Amino acid sequence: MKGILASDTKILQGFLKKHDFRVSRSSDRFISYESPELTELLVLTGAPGERAYRGAQLLGNMPGITFVLSVGTAASLHKTIRIGNVVLCDHLKKLEGEMALWSSSSVTELEIASYRPIEMLFRHIDESERNLVKGSIVTAPHIATNSNMRTWLGRDLGVNSIDQDAAYTALACSEMSMPFAIIRCITSEESGSFSQSRYQVDRRARSSKSNVAYTPYRISEYIKFRLGRRIVSRRMDQILTRVNSLSVP
């Protein structure tokens, strides 16, 4: 059975509803779902940020789980990674501490093994459109809030997207010797001036009124953000439906 660990529940709402997933257990804000249709999947939500570490441990120790797929959202750090892309992580780094103190010495590179079945699935679904891509991710305690910082992250660290939880999943799964893969849906572009507060507010599922400053520019940015989320939600359904029948070791 494959375990799906979700850092961002919103991108899975349509998938869970479409395939009749129902709550099977709930504890400490972690909620697991199972479906009578996709019987080879168990979905665990409630794992943003550092909680992804504990979430991966819980999922990996559930009976029958032989593989963990971490899904969530990320922000682009490179112009080639666009809103609506889904990134399969092939290189993973982790930043520690406050943003003002970030430097190359505060970066840790984590080992992430290539997982051939997921790579082949991406190629099969997306033969020519280049919407499902392999890429590098840095996990940080904060999302970069200005263009200079995003440029530094992308160029000097050699990564093309940023999130807040992938590294914690990787650490937990590696400690358990659990095969895993990480995919992230891009909902903010490299050139956009998205704010840390907007990214975090959206992840916590607060009302849209608290997300948008009432200026034409911010409204436009927010519309793009929501459109990107809608696009990646459809692509996530396409991917996870096929993961259900995927053969894993």
Contacts in CASP RR format, 6 or more apart in sequence:
PFRMAT RR
TARGET T0000
AUTHOR 0000-0000-0000
METHOD contacts of the structure
MODEL  1
MKGILASDTKILQGFLKKHDFRVSRSSDRFISYESPELTELLVLTGAPGE
RAYRGAQLLGNMPGITFVLSVGTAASLHKTIRIGNVVLCDHLKKLEGEMA
LWSSSSVTELEIASYRPIEMLFRHIDESERNLVKGSIVTAPHIATNSNMR
TWLGRDLGVNSIDQDAAYTALACSEMSMPFAIIRCITSEESGSFSQSRYQ
VDRRARSSKSNVAYTPYRISEYIKFRLGRRIVSRRMDQILTRVNSLSVP
1 40 0 8 1.000
1 41 0 8 1.000
1 42 0 8 1.000
1 64 0 8 1.000
1 65 0 8 1.000
1 66 0 8 1.000
2 40 0 8 1.000
2 41 0 8 1.000
2 42 0 8 1.000
2 65 0 8 1.000
2 66 0 8 1.000
2 67 0 8 1.000
2 68 0 8 1.000
2 69 0 8 1.000
2 243 0 8 1.000
2 244 0 8 1.000
2 246 0 8 1.000
2 248 0 8 1.000
3 41 0 8 1.000
3 42 0 8 1.000
3 43 0 8 1.000
3 44 0 8 1.000
3 59 0 8 1.000
3 60 0 8 1.000
3 62 0 8 1.000
3 65 0 8 1.000
3 67 0 8 1.000
3 68 0 8 1.000
3 69 0 8 1.000
4 12 0 8 1.000
4 41 0 8 1.000
4 42 0 8 1.000
4 43 0 8 1.000
4 44 0 8 1.000
4 68 0 8 1.000
4 69 0 8 1.000
4 71 0 8 1.000
4 240 0 8 1.000
4 243 0 8 1.000
5 44 0 8 1.000
5 47 0 8 1.000
5 52 0 8 1.000
5 55 0 8 1.000
5 56 0 8 1.000
5 59 0 8 1.000
5 68 0 8 1.000
5 69 0 8 1.000
5 70 0 8 1.000
5 71 0 8 1.000
5 169 0 8 1.000
6 12 0 8 1.000
6 43 0 8 1.000
6 44 0 8 1.000
6 45 0 8 1.000
6 46 0 8 1.000
6 47 0 8 1.000
6 71 0 8 1.000
6 72 0 8 1.000
7 46 0 8 1.000
7 47 0 8 1.000
7 48 0 8 1.000
7 49 0 8 1.000
7 52 0 8 1.000
7 70 0 8 1.000
7 71 0 8 1.000
7 72 0 8 1.000
7 73 0 8 1.000
7 163 0 8 1.000
7 164 0 8 1.000
7 165 0 8 1.000
7 203 0 8 1.000
8 48 0 8 1.000
8 71 0 8 1.000
8 72 0 8 1.000
8 73 0 8 1.000
8 185 0 8 1.000
8 203 0 8 1.000
9 45 0 8 1.000
9 46 0 8 1.000
9 205 0 8 1.000
10 202 0 8 1.000
10 205 0 8 1.000
10 229 0 8 1.000
10 233 0 8 1.000
11 71 0 8 1.000
11 72 0 8 1.000
11 73 0 8 1.000
11 185 0 8 1.000
11 229 0 8 1.000
11 232 0 8 1.000
11 233 0 8 1.000
11 236 0 8 1.000
12 43 0 8 1.000
12 45 0 8 1.000
12 71 0 8 1.000
12 233 0 8 1.000
12 236 0 8 1.000
12 240 0 8 1.000
13 233 0 8 1.000
14 233 0 8 1.000
14 237 0 8 1.000
15 21 0 8 1.000
15 233 0 8 1.000
15 236 0 8 1.000
15 237 0 8 1.000
15 240 0 8 1.000
15 241 0 8 1.000
16 33 0 8 1.000
16 43 0 8 1.000
18 237 0 8 1.000
19 35 0 8 1.000
19 37 0 8 1.000
19 38 0 8 1.000
19 241 0 8 1.000
20 35 0 8 1.000
20 36 0 8 1.000
20 37 0 8 1.000
21 33 0 8 1.000
21 34 0 8 1.000
21 35 0 8 1.000
21 38 0 8 1.000
21 43 0 8 1.000
22 33 0 8 1.000
22 34 0 8 1.000
22 35 0 8 1.000
23 31 0 8 1.000
23 32 0 8 1.000
23 33 0 8 1.000
24 32 0 8 1.000
24 33 0 8 1.000
24 34 0 8 1.000
24 42 0 8 1.000
25 31 0 8 1.000
25 32 0 8 1.000
26 32 0 8 1.000
29 46 0 8 1.000
29 51 0 8 1.000
30 44 0 8 1.000
30 45 0 8 1.000
30 46 0 8 1.000
30 47 0 8 1.000
30 54 0 8 1.000
30 55 0 8 1.000
30 58 0 8 1.000
31 44 0 8 1.000
31 45 0 8 1.000
31 46 0 8 1.000
32 42 0 8 1.000
32 43 0 8 1.000
32 44 0 8 1.000
32 45 0 8 1.000
32 62 0 8 1.000
33 42 0 8 1.000
33 43 0 8 1.000
33 44 0 8 1.000
33 45 0 8 1.000
34 41 0 8 1.000
34 42 0 8 1.000
34 43 0 8 1.000
35 41 0 8 1.000
38 240 0 8 1.000
38 241 0 8 1.000
38 244 0 8 1.000
39 244 0 8 1.000
40 244 0 8 1.000
40 245 0 8 1.000
41 240 0 8 1.000
41 243 0 8 1.000
41 244 0 8 1.000
42 59 0 8 1.000
42 62 0 8 1.000
42 65 0 8 1.000
44 55 0 8 1.000
44 58 0 8 1.000
44 59 0 8 1.000
46 55 0 8 1.000
47 54 0 8 1.000
47 55 0 8 1.000
47 56 0 8 1.000
47 165 0 8 1.000
47 169 0 8 1.000
48 164 0 8 1.000
48 165 0 8 1.000
48 203 0 8 1.000
48 204 0 8 1.000
49 164 0 8 1.000
49 165 0 8 1.000
49 168 0 8 1.000
50 165 0 8 1.000
50 168 0 8 1.000
51 165 0 8 1.000
51 168 0 8 1.000
52 70 0 8 1.000
52 165 0 8 1.000
52 166 0 8 1.000
52 168 0 8 1.000
52 169 0 8 1.000
52 172 0 8 1.000
53 168 0 8 1.000
53 169 0 8 1.000
53 171 0 8 1.000
53 172 0 8 1.000
54 172 0 8 1.000
55 169 0 8 1.000
55 172 0 8 1.000
56 68 0 8 1.000
56 70 0 8 1.000
56 168 0 8 1.000
56 169 0 8 1.000
56 172 0 8 1.000
56 173 0 8 1.000
56 176 0 8 1.000
56 178 0 8 1.000
56 180 0 8 1.000
57 172 0 8 1.000
57 176 0 8 1.000
59 65 0 8 1.000
59 68 0 8 1.000
60 68 0 8 1.000
60 173 0 8 1.000
60 176 0 8 1.000
60 178 0 8 1.000
61 176 0 8 1.000
65 178 0 8 1.000
66 179 0 8 1.000
66 248 0 8 1.000
66 249 0 8 1.000
67 178 0 8 1.000
67 179 0 8 1.000
67 180 0 8 1.000
67 181 0 8 1.000
67 248 0 8 1.000
67 249 0 8 1.000
68 169 0 8 1.000
68 173 0 8 1.000
68 178 0 8 1.000
68 179 0 8 1.000
68 180 0 8 1.000
68 181 0 8 1.000
69 118 0 8 1.000
69 180 0 8 1.000
69 181 0 8 1.000
69 182 0 8 1.000
69 183 0 8 1.000
69 240 0 8 1.000
69 243 0 8 1.000
70 165 0 8 1.000
70 166 0 8 1.000
70 169 0 8 1.000
70 170 0 8 1.000
70 180 0 8 1.000
70 181 0 8 1.000
70 182 0 8 1.000
70 183 0 8 1.000
71 183 0 8 1.000
71 184 0 8 1.000
71 185 0 8 1.000
71 236 0 8 1.000
71 240 0 8 1.000
72 163 0 8 1.000
72 165 0 8 1.000
72 183 0 8 1.000
72 184 0 8 1.000
72 185 0 8 1.000
73 163 0 8 1.000
73 184 0 8 1.000
73 185 0 8 1.000
73 186 0 8 1.000
73 187 0 8 1.000
73 203 0 8 1.000
73 229 0 8 1.000
73 232 0 8 1.000
74 87 0 8 1.000
74 137 0 8 1.000
74 161 0 8 1.000
74 162 0 8 1.000
74 163 0 8 1.000
74 166 0 8 1.000
74 184 0 8 1.000
74 185 0 8 1.000
74 186 0 8 1.000
74 187 0 8 1.000
75 143 0 8 1.000
75 144 0 8 1.000
75 161 0 8 1.000
75 162 0 8 1.000
75 163 0 8 1.000
75 186 0 8 1.000
75 187 0 8 1.000
75 188 0 8 1.000
75 189 0 8 1.000
75 190 0 8 1.000
75 194 0 8 1.000
75 199 0 8 1.000
76 82 0 8 1.000
76 83 0 8 1.000
76 85 0 8 1.000
76 160 0 8 1.000
76 161 0 8 1.000
76 186 0 8 1.000
76 188 0 8 1.000
76 189 0 8 1.000
76 190 0 8 1.000
77 138 0 8 1.000
77 144 0 8 1.000
77 150 0 8 1.000
77 153 0 8 1.000
77 154 0 8 1.000
77 159 0 8 1.000
77 160 0 8 1.000
77 161 0 8 1.000
77 162 0 8 1.000
77 190 0 8 1.000
78 154 0 8 1.000
78 160 0 8 1.000
78 161 0 8 1.000
78 190 0 8 1.000
79 190 0 8 1.000
79 191 0 8 1.000
80 160 0 8 1.000
81 87 0 8 1.000
81 133 0 8 1.000
81 135 0 8 1.000
81 160 0 8 1.000
81 161 0 8 1.000
81 186 0 8 1.000
81 190 0 8 1.000
82 186 0 8 1.000
82 189 0 8 1.000
83 186 0 8 1.000
83 187 0 8 1.000
83 188 0 8 1.000
83 189 0 8 1.000
83 224 0 8 1.000
83 225 0 8 1.000
83 227 0 8 1.000
83 228 0 8 1.000
83 231 0 8 1.000
84 131 0 8 1.000
84 185 0 8 1.000
84 186 0 8 1.000
84 187 0 8 1.000
84 228 0 8 1.000
84 231 0 8 1.000
84 232 0 8 1.000
84 235 0 8 1.000
85 131 0 8 1.000
85 132 0 8 1.000
85 133 0 8 1.000
85 185 0 8 1.000
85 186 0 8 1.000
85 232 0 8 1.000
86 122 0 8 1.000
86 131 0 8 1.000
86 132 0 8 1.000
86 133 0 8 1.000
86 183 0 8 1.000
86 184 0 8 1.000
86 185 0 8 1.000
86 186 0 8 1.000
86 232 0 8 1.000
86 235 0 8 1.000
86 236 0 8 1.000
86 239 0 8 1.000
87 133 0 8 1.000
87 134 0 8 1.000
87 135 0 8 1.000
87 137 0 8 1.000
87 160 0 8 1.000
87 161 0 8 1.000
87 183 0 8 1.000
87 184 0 8 1.000
87 185 0 8 1.000
87 186 0 8 1.000
88 118 0 8 1.000
88 119 0 8 1.000
88 122 0 8 1.000
88 132 0 8 1.000
88 133 0 8 1.000
88 134 0 8 1.000
88 135 0 8 1.000
88 181 0 8 1.000
88 182 0 8 1.000
88 183 0 8 1.000
89 112 0 8 1.000
89 134 0 8 1.000
89 135 0 8 1.000
89 136 0 8 1.000
89 137 0 8 1.000
89 166 0 8 1.000
89 181 0 8 1.000
89 182 0 8 1.000
89 183 0 8 1.000
89 184 0 8 1.000
90 112 0 8 1.000
90 114 0 8 1.000
90 134 0 8 1.000
90 135 0 8 1.000
90 136 0 8 1.000
91 109 0 8 1.000
91 112 0 8 1.000
91 135 0 8 1.000
91 136 0 8 1.000
91 137 0 8 1.000
91 159 0 8 1.000
92 109 0 8 1.000
92 110 0 8 1.000
92 112 0 8 1.000
92 136 0 8 1.000
92 137 0 8 1.000
92 138 0 8 1.000
92 139 0 8 1.000
92 166 0 8 1.000
92 167 0 8 1.000
92 170 0 8 1.000
92 182 0 8 1.000
93 107 0 8 1.000
93 108 0 8 1.000
93 109 0 8 1.000
93 110 0 8 1.000
93 136 0 8 1.000
93 137 0 8 1.000
93 138 0 8 1.000
93 139 0 8 1.000
93 157 0 8 1.000
93 159 0 8 1.000
93 167 0 8 1.000
94 107 0 8 1.000
94 108 0 8 1.000
94 109 0 8 1.000
94 110 0 8 1.000
94 138 0 8 1.000
94 139 0 8 1.000
94 140 0 8 1.000
94 167 0 8 1.000
95 102 0 8 1.000
95 106 0 8 1.000
95 107 0 8 1.000
95 138 0 8 1.000
95 139 0 8 1.000
95 140 0 8 1.000
95 141 0 8 1.000
96 106 0 8 1.000
96 108 0 8 1.000
96 141 0 8 1.000
97 106 0 8 1.000
97 141 0 8 1.000
98 141 0 8 1.000
98 142 0 8 1.000
99 140 0 8 1.000
99 142 0 8 1.000
99 144 0 8 1.000
99 145 0 8 1.000
99 149 0 8 1.000
102 140 0 8 1.000
102 149 0 8 1.000
104 156 0 8 1.000
104 157 0 8 1.000
107 138 0 8 1.000
107 157 0 8 1.000
110 167 0 8 1.000
110 170 0 8 1.000
110 171 0 8 1.000
110 174 0 8 1.000
111 170 0 8 1.000
111 174 0 8 1.000
112 170 0 8 1.000
112 182 0 8 1.000
113 179 0 8 1.000
115 179 0 8 1.000
115 180 0 8 1.000
115 181 0 8 1.000
117 246 0 8 1.000
117 247 0 8 1.000
117 248 0 8 1.000
118 181 0 8 1.000
118 183 0 8 1.000
118 243 0 8 1.000
118 246 0 8 1.000
119 134 0 8 1.000
121 239 0 8 1.000
121 242 0 8 1.000
121 243 0 8 1.000
121 246 0 8 1.000
122 132 0 8 1.000
122 133 0 8 1.000
122 134 0 8 1.000
122 239 0 8 1.000
124 242 0 8 1.000
125 132 0 8 1.000
125 238 0 8 1.000
125 239 0 8 1.000
125 242 0 8 1.000
126 132 0 8 1.000
131 235 0 8 1.000
132 235 0 8 1.000
132 239 0 8 1.000
135 160 0 8 1.000
135 161 0 8 1.000
136 158 0 8 1.000
136 159 0 8 1.000
136 160 0 8 1.000
136 161 0 8 1.000
137 159 0 8 1.000
137 160 0 8 1.000
137 161 0 8 1.000
137 162 0 8 1.000
137 163 0 8 1.000
137 166 0 8 1.000
137 182 0 8 1.000
137 184 0 8 1.000
138 153 0 8 1.000
138 157 0 8 1.000
138 159 0 8 1.000
138 161 0 8 1.000
138 162 0 8 1.000
138 163 0 8 1.000
139 162 0 8 1.000
139 163 0 8 1.000
139 164 0 8 1.000
139 165 0 8 1.000
139 166 0 8 1.000
139 167 0 8 1.000
139 168 0 8 1.000
140 162 0 8 1.000
140 163 0 8 1.000
140 164 0 8 1.000
141 164 0 8 1.000
142 164 0 8 1.000
142 196 0 8 1.000
143 162 0 8 1.000
143 164 0 8 1.000
143 194 0 8 1.000
143 196 0 8 1.000
143 199 0 8 1.000
143 200 0 8 1.000
144 150 0 8 1.000
144 153 0 8 1.000
144 162 0 8 1.000
144 196 0 8 1.000
145 195 0 8 1.000
145 196 0 8 1.000
146 193 0 8 1.000
147 191 0 8 1.000
147 193 0 8 1.000
150 162 0 8 1.000
150 190 0 8 1.000
153 159 0 8 1.000
153 162 0 8 1.000
154 160 0 8 1.000
161 184 0 8 1.000
161 186 0 8 1.000
163 184 0 8 1.000
166 182 0 8 1.000
166 184 0 8 1.000
169 180 0 8 1.000
169 182 0 8 1.000
170 180 0 8 1.000
170 182 0 8 1.000
172 178 0 8 1.000
173 179 0 8 1.000
173 180 0 8 1.000
179 248 0 8 1.000
179 249 0 8 1.000
183 239 0 8 1.000
185 229 0 8 1.000
185 232 0 8 1.000
185 233 0 8 1.000
185 235 0 8 1.000
185 236 0 8 1.000
186 228 0 8 1.000
186 232 0 8 1.000
187 225 0 8 1.000
187 228 0 8 1.000
187 229 0 8 1.000
187 232 0 8 1.000
188 194 0 8 1.000
188 199 0 8 1.000
188 225 0 8 1.000
189 224 0 8 1.000
192 221 0 8 1.000
193 221 0 8 1.000
194 221 0 8 1.000
194 225 0 8 1.000
198 211 0 8 1.000
198 212 0 8 1.000
198 222 0 8 1.000
198 225 0 8 1.000
201 210 0 8 1.000
201 211 0 8 1.000
202 211 0 8 1.000
202 225 0 8 1.000
208 222 0 8 1.000
208 226 0 8 1.000
211 222 0 8 1.000
212 218 0 8 1.000
212 219 0 8 1.000
212 222 0 8 1.000
END
